[in-house]
Amino acid sequence: MVENLKNVQGLGVSMDVLPRNSSDLFDEDGRPKRTGTVWTASAHIITAVIGSGVLSLAWAVAQIGWVGGPTVMMLFSLVTYYTSILLCSCYRSGDSVTGKRNYTYMDAIHSNLGGIKVKICGVVQYVNLFGTAIGYTIASAVSMIAIQRTSCQQSNGDKDPCHVNGNPYMIAFGVIQIVFSQIPDFDQLWWLSIVAAVMSFGYSTVGLGLGISKVVENKEIKGTLTGVTIGTVTSSGTVTPTQKVWRTFQSLGNIAFAYAYSMILIEIQVFFYIRAQSSF
């Protein structure tokens, strides 16, 4: 109890204003009272779903066509929905209302599977996180390269290829991430996901607006039912059979990356689950 009170003091709450009833300060698991709401949890989910993965969806759909693109997106959304249901069911062990909380994905695996399966799932999870981190690093570099290339072409003309080295942007992004990771309880800042959600909606809206402006400019909706065909001339050259295969797999990977949300669902529940009677 003393340790818990020290934790509360660390949050900037004066001991003189603490209620005598500790249940007003702590949840049943001894942790500080959760103050999250459906809105803050939704902001976290929106930030995760409308992440940088949406930036490559237009290119991915263009590669596999108007039939394959929406179909694959629907399949991945169903997989994510089913996975989210399973994870919500695993948030508590035993009773769904009063059972022991699982604070991490690994806790849920340990409570429900145990044994060697915990280590296997741990390896899979960290490989997934590692791949996601690489994806975000590349996406940030590509975005900065696009901005610099656009500025270069506006200054020198469209005929200038304006080759840009992305390594400095990747390094800068990594350094910034390391600095942010040193901030204590950075993940518990309630306004952080609100800002991130607004930014996610912002660049998604920009992308949608650019797409609509292109349709209005061309007076037609371009693209084919089966995607980019072999022999099509692009800015990187003529599409060969090998390139078509790789473009298809890359498109599938980009769409899957856009749905990389369920792996943080339990963490969202841990910090924003406010009522034991809720089925959130």
RODO-2510 file (C-alpha; in nm, 4 decimals, decimal comma):
residues 280
     n   res          X          Y          Z
     1     m     0,0000     0,0000     0,0000
     2     v     0,2849     0,2360     0,0832
     3     e     0,4436     0,1645    -0,2525
     4     n     0,1153     0,2375    -0,4278
     5     l     0,0851     0,5681    -0,2448
     6     k     0,4372     0,6560    -0,3536
     7     n     0,3344     0,5842    -0,7111
     8     v     0,0412     0,8196    -0,6719
     9     q     0,2723     1,0872    -0,5356
    10     g     0,4895     1,0387    -0,8421
    11     l     0,1872     1,1226    -1,0548
    12     g     0,1736     1,4680    -0,8939
    13     v    -0,1201     1,3991    -0,6599
    14     s    -0,0862     1,5482    -0,3132
    15     m    -0,1203     1,3089    -0,0199
    16     d    -0,3407     1,5675     0,1543
    17     v    -0,6134     1,5400    -0,1074
    18     l    -0,6194     1,1599    -0,1333
    19     p    -0,9522     0,9998    -0,0436
    20     r    -0,9474     0,7609     0,2472
    21     n    -1,1016     0,4864     0,0375
    22     s    -0,8185     0,3311    -0,1653
    23     s    -1,0681     0,1909    -0,4174
    24     d    -1,1049     0,5446    -0,5465
    25     l    -0,7359     0,5449    -0,6323
    26     f    -0,6644     0,1900    -0,7452
    27     d    -0,8335    -0,0785    -0,9492
    28     e    -0,8813    -0,4294    -0,8170
    29     d    -0,5370    -0,5306    -0,9431
    30     g    -0,3588    -0,2671    -0,7332
    31     r    -0,2731    -0,0424    -1,0260
    32     p    -0,3688     0,3279    -1,0361
    33     k    -0,7289     0,3892    -1,1338
    34     r    -0,7698     0,3768    -1,5083
    35     t    -0,9058     0,7021    -1,6459
    36     g    -0,9377     0,6138    -2,0133
    37     t    -1,2667     0,6334    -2,1982
    38     v    -1,4145     0,4875    -2,5129
    39     w    -1,3012     0,8021    -2,6938
    40     t    -0,9365     0,7761    -2,5935
    41     a    -0,9342     0,4038    -2,6708
    42     s    -1,0944     0,4758    -3,0083
    43     a    -0,8274     0,7365    -3,0760
    44     h    -0,5571     0,4765    -3,0134
    45     i    -0,7318     0,2286    -3,2431
    46     i    -0,7796     0,4884    -3,5171
    47     t    -0,4125     0,5815    -3,4914
    48     a    -0,3138     0,2164    -3,5298
    49     v    -0,5556     0,1382    -3,8141
    50     i    -0,5138     0,4616    -4,0103
    51     g    -0,1367     0,4460    -3,9801
    52     s     0,1294     0,4997    -4,2413
    53     g     0,0188     0,1750    -4,4061
    54     v    -0,2674     0,3563    -4,5782
    55     l    -0,0165     0,5632    -4,7769
    56     s     0,0729     0,2640    -4,9947
    57     l    -0,2792     0,1252    -5,0413
    58     a    -0,3385     0,3191    -5,3650
    59     w    -0,0222     0,1745    -5,5220
    60     a    -0,1057    -0,1737    -5,3927
    61     v    -0,4554    -0,1697    -5,5408
    62     a    -0,3147    -0,0417    -5,8705
    63     q    -0,0819    -0,3445    -5,8890
    64     i    -0,3420    -0,6151    -5,8250
    65     g    -0,6427    -0,4420    -5,9777
    66     w    -0,9924    -0,3359    -5,8833
    67     v    -1,0963    -0,6958    -5,8220
    68     g    -0,8001    -0,8231    -5,6243
    69     g    -0,7362    -0,5025    -5,4274
    70     p    -1,0724    -0,4603    -5,2506
    71     t    -1,1007    -0,8392    -5,2094
    72     v    -0,7656    -0,8663    -5,0319
    73     m    -0,8468    -0,5630    -4,8172
    74     m    -1,1748    -0,7217    -4,7124
    75     l    -1,0037    -1,0527    -4,6309
    76     f    -0,7407    -0,8840    -4,4142
    77     s    -1,0079    -0,6784    -4,2389
    78     l    -1,1985    -0,9966    -4,1537
    79     v    -0,8796    -1,1585    -4,0237
    80     t    -0,8101    -0,8521    -3,8079
    81     y    -1,1683    -0,8485    -3,6797
    82     y    -1,1561    -1,2168    -3,5861
    83     t    -0,8165    -1,1746    -3,4195
    84     s    -0,9456    -0,8765    -3,2219
    85     i    -1,2379    -1,0812    -3,0911
    86     l    -1,0003    -1,3553    -2,9765
    87     l    -0,7704    -1,1050    -2,8047
    88     c    -1,0627    -0,9355    -2,6277
    89     s    -1,1681    -1,2750    -2,4986
    90     c    -0,8141    -1,3378    -2,3729
    91     y    -0,7829    -1,0070    -2,1857
    92     r    -0,8960    -1,1764    -1,8638
    93     s    -0,8157    -1,5312    -1,7586
    94     g    -1,1045    -1,7330    -1,6203
    95     d    -1,4067    -1,5148    -1,5580
    96     s    -1,4551    -1,2526    -1,8301
    97     v    -1,5478    -0,9857    -1,5723
    98     t    -1,3508    -1,0578    -1,2561
    99     g    -1,0718    -1,2807    -1,3870
   100     k    -0,7024    -1,1976    -1,3746
   101     r    -0,5987    -0,9323    -1,6228
   102     n    -0,3401    -1,0120    -1,8893
   103     y    -0,1391    -0,6949    -1,9374
   104     t     0,0516    -0,7995    -2,2499
   105     y     0,0124    -1,0268    -2,5478
   106     m     0,2640    -1,2663    -2,3948
   107     d     0,0662    -1,2772    -2,0680
   108     a    -0,2411    -1,3822    -2,2633
   109     i    -0,0460    -1,6562    -2,4422
   110     h     0,1017    -1,7786    -2,1136
   111     s    -0,2391    -1,7923    -1,9438
   112     n    -0,4160    -1,9731    -2,2276
   113     l    -0,1486    -2,1888    -2,3901
   114     g     0,1655    -2,2061    -2,1764
   115     g     0,4699    -2,4237    -2,2324
   116     i     0,6817    -2,4027    -2,5437
   117     k     0,3984    -2,2210    -2,7235
   118     v     0,4777    -1,9086    -2,5213
   119     k     0,8334    -1,8990    -2,6573
   120     i     0,7166    -1,9672    -3,0132
   121     c     0,4550    -1,6930    -2,9990
   122     g     0,7102    -1,4608    -2,8392
   123     v     0,9502    -1,5111    -3,1289
   124     v     0,6680    -1,4515    -3,3789
   125     q     0,5559    -1,1382    -3,1950
   126     y     0,9023    -0,9821    -3,1810
   127     v     0,9702    -1,0669    -3,5447
   128     n     0,6395    -0,8977    -3,6274
   129     l     0,7303    -0,5919    -3,4209
   130     f     1,0737    -0,5811    -3,5835
   131     g     0,9189    -0,5948    -3,9300
   132     t     0,6641    -0,3282    -3,8388
   133     a     0,9418    -0,0993    -3,7123
   134     i     1,1275    -0,1458    -4,0407
   135     g     0,8074    -0,0696    -4,2298
   136     y     0,7535     0,2567    -4,0440
   137     t     1,1184     0,3558    -4,0906
   138     i     1,0977     0,2976    -4,4657
   139     a     0,7603     0,4744    -4,4878
   140     s     0,8995     0,7817    -4,3106
   141     a     1,2022     0,7930    -4,5392
   142     v     0,9916     0,7474    -4,8533
   143     s     0,7595     1,0283    -4,7413
   144     m     1,0487     1,2683    -4,6836
   145     i     1,2061     1,1697    -5,0155
   146     a     0,8764     1,2419    -5,1923
   147     i     0,8634     1,5893    -5,0351
   148     q     1,2228     1,6704    -5,1313
   149     r     1,1773     1,5307    -5,4845
   150     t     0,8610     1,7364    -5,5346
   151     s     1,0426     2,0502    -5,4206
   152     c     1,3347     1,9683    -5,6520
   153     q     1,1106     1,9151    -5,9552
   154     q     0,9270     2,2397    -5,8887
   155     s     1,2594     2,4213    -5,8889
   156     n     1,4361     2,2362    -6,1736
   157     g     1,1480     2,1118    -6,3863
   158     d     0,9762     1,7738    -6,4236
   159     k     1,2511     1,6391    -6,6503
   160     d     1,5034     1,6407    -6,3643
   161     p     1,4957     1,2907    -6,1997
   162     c     1,5992     1,4482    -5,8680
   163     h     1,7591     1,1404    -5,7137
   164     v     1,7436     1,1589    -5,3341
   165     n     1,9352     0,9465    -5,0821
   166     g     1,6973     0,8110    -4,8184
   167     n     1,9608     0,6919    -4,5706
   168     p     1,9863     1,0235    -4,3797
   169     y     1,6086     1,0264    -4,3311
   170     m     1,6087     0,6694    -4,2007
   171     i     1,8874     0,7500    -3,9562
   172     a     1,7126     1,0677    -3,8413
   173     f     1,3869     0,8797    -3,7880
   174     g     1,5657     0,6132    -3,5845
   175     v     1,7391     0,8726    -3,3660
   176     i     1,4088     1,0491    -3,2995
   177     q     1,2474     0,7189    -3,2016
   178     i     1,5312     0,6445    -2,9591
   179     v     1,4898     0,9872    -2,7976
   180     f     1,1116     0,9487    -2,7620
   181     s     1,1509     0,6003    -2,6180
   182     q     1,3403     0,7473    -2,3220
   183     i     1,0418     0,9560    -2,2075
   184     p     0,8849     0,7858    -1,9018
   185     d     0,5242     0,6680    -1,9488
   186     f     0,5185     0,8175    -2,2974
   187     d     0,2501     0,5672    -2,3969
   188     q     0,0162     0,6934    -2,1226
   189     l    -0,0127     1,0524    -2,2447
   190     w    -0,3848     1,0838    -2,3149
   191     w    -0,3474     1,3624    -2,5707
   192     l    -0,0857     1,1750    -2,7715
   193     s    -0,3270     0,9485    -2,9552
   194     i    -0,5716     1,2354    -3,0070
   195     v    -0,3007     1,4272    -3,1937
   196     a    -0,1918     1,1117    -3,3782
   197     a    -0,5519     1,0322    -3,4765
   198     v    -0,6001     1,3839    -3,6137
   199     m    -0,2756     1,3548    -3,8107
   200     s    -0,3815     1,0144    -3,9443
   201     f    -0,7127     1,1549    -4,0614
   202     g    -0,5235     1,4535    -4,2013
   203     y    -0,2861     1,2721    -4,4354
   204     s    -0,5571     1,0216    -4,5291
   205     t    -0,7800     1,3126    -4,6285
   206     v    -0,4935     1,4679    -4,8259
   207     g    -0,4417     1,1400    -5,0119
   208     l    -0,8141     1,1110    -5,0842
   209     g    -0,8235     1,4699    -5,2058
   210     l    -0,5281     1,4149    -5,4396
   211     g    -0,6952     1,1045    -5,5791
   212     i    -1,0202     1,2887    -5,6450
   213     s    -0,8332     1,5794    -5,8075
   214     k    -0,6560     1,3342    -6,0418
   215     v    -0,9879     1,1771    -6,1400
   216     v    -1,1316     1,5216    -6,2118
   217     e    -0,8191     1,6198    -6,4087
   218     n    -0,8137     1,3005    -6,6174
   219     k    -1,1945     1,2843    -6,6396
   220     e    -1,1763     0,9075    -6,5864
   221     i    -1,0980     0,6493    -6,3215
   222     k    -0,7815     0,4733    -6,4288
   223     g    -0,6689     0,1230    -6,3424
   224     t    -0,7702    -0,2233    -6,4603
   225     l    -0,9575    -0,5168    -6,3099
   226     t    -0,6406    -0,7289    -6,2915
   227     g    -0,3843    -0,4600    -6,2119
   228     v    -0,0693    -0,3570    -6,3935
   229     t    -0,0134    -0,5967    -6,6830
   230     i     0,3114    -0,7380    -6,8146
   231     g     0,4670    -0,5047    -7,0723
   232     t     0,3283    -0,1869    -6,9159
   233     v     0,5791     0,1001    -6,9302
   234     t     0,6251     0,2669    -6,5920
   235     s     0,8636     0,5272    -6,4530
   236     s     1,0954     0,2437    -6,3441
   237     g     1,0852     0,0654    -6,6797
   238     t     0,8792    -0,2017    -6,8521
   239     v     0,7009    -0,4489    -6,6249
   240     t     0,8400    -0,7997    -6,6744
   241     p     0,6799    -1,1281    -6,5557
   242     t     0,9216    -1,1389    -6,2622
   243     q     0,8425    -0,7794    -6,1668
   244     k     0,4715    -0,8544    -6,1892
   245     v     0,5098    -1,1371    -5,9357
   246     w     0,7172    -0,9252    -5,6992
   247     r     0,4798    -0,6299    -5,7317
   248     t     0,1892    -0,8579    -5,6423
   249     f     0,3629    -0,9919    -5,3317
   250     q     0,4697    -0,6414    -5,2322
   251     s     0,1110    -0,5249    -5,2685
   252     l    -0,0106    -0,8044    -5,0430
   253     g     0,2544    -0,7090    -4,7871
   254     n     0,1574    -0,3416    -4,8011
   255     i    -0,2094    -0,4222    -4,7448
   256     a    -0,1239    -0,6579    -4,4575
   257     f     0,0949    -0,3845    -4,3043
   258     a    -0,2006    -0,1449    -4,3176
   259     y    -0,3938    -0,3809    -4,0907
   260     a    -0,1153    -0,4292    -3,8318
   261     y    -0,3355    -0,3262    -3,5410
   262     s    -0,4462    -0,6268    -3,3404
   263     m    -0,1003    -0,6875    -3,1904
   264     i    -0,1428    -0,3810    -2,9636
   265     l    -0,5087    -0,4377    -2,8758
   266     i    -0,4432    -0,5895    -2,5322
   267     e    -0,2136    -0,2998    -2,4414
   268     i    -0,4933    -0,0598    -2,5377
   269     q    -0,7348    -0,2484    -2,3136
   270     v    -0,4891    -0,2450    -2,0235
   271     f    -0,4532     0,1329    -2,0164
   272     f    -0,8068     0,2291    -2,1121
   273     y    -1,0267    -0,0355    -1,9596
   274     i    -1,2274     0,1594    -1,7022
   275     r    -1,5187    -0,0561    -1,5923
   276     a    -1,4947    -0,4186    -1,4886
   277     q    -1,8546    -0,4690    -1,5955
   278     s    -1,7740    -0,3622    -1,9496
   279     s    -1,7119    -0,6159    -2,2249
   280     f    -1,4638    -0,3870    -2,4032
***
